Amino acid sequence: MDAFDAIATKLETRQFDKKEVSRDVKRKVLEAARLTGSSNNTQHWRFILLEDAKSINCLAEDATTGPWVKGANFAVLILANPQVNGYMIDVGRALQDMQLTAWNLGIGSGIFTGFNQDKLRQDFAIPQNLVPAAALGFGYPAVKKSGKKKKRNPLNQIAYSEKFGQALAL
């Protein structure tokens, strides 16, 4: 699938099938993150791959907004250096590249950012100079979502030409 089709059809997945995701797919998802651009090419982010059910359950218990991750086949915890200007933009770019790579391979994913920070740091040995910025759960979707229409505002309501409020002429 081309990049635009992946963007147009990818929806958040929070219910996963029990089917195992291959190591090759997991590697490609992490490679997509590694290849993502970062502020001044600092490459400050770090990624923790969670494959073991015990680790994924621990992540779910440490989550305040993502307990659904316990059903994922694997998860990735994204850590970032808050001293880098734009670090959250870098996190967003990396997580979207991971999600689109996974979606292209038939794997669904969902994001969450709410954690019990102290517990998460302790459970996953996160150094103090990095912040847990986001987590993603991955797996084959339990329900087919591809091709569903997204609920998005029309382009002419969110994009303008030359000045805010000036109608877009496309």
Order of alpha helices (4+ residues) and beta strands (2+ residues): alpha-alpha-beta-alpha-beta-alpha-beta-alpha-beta-alpha
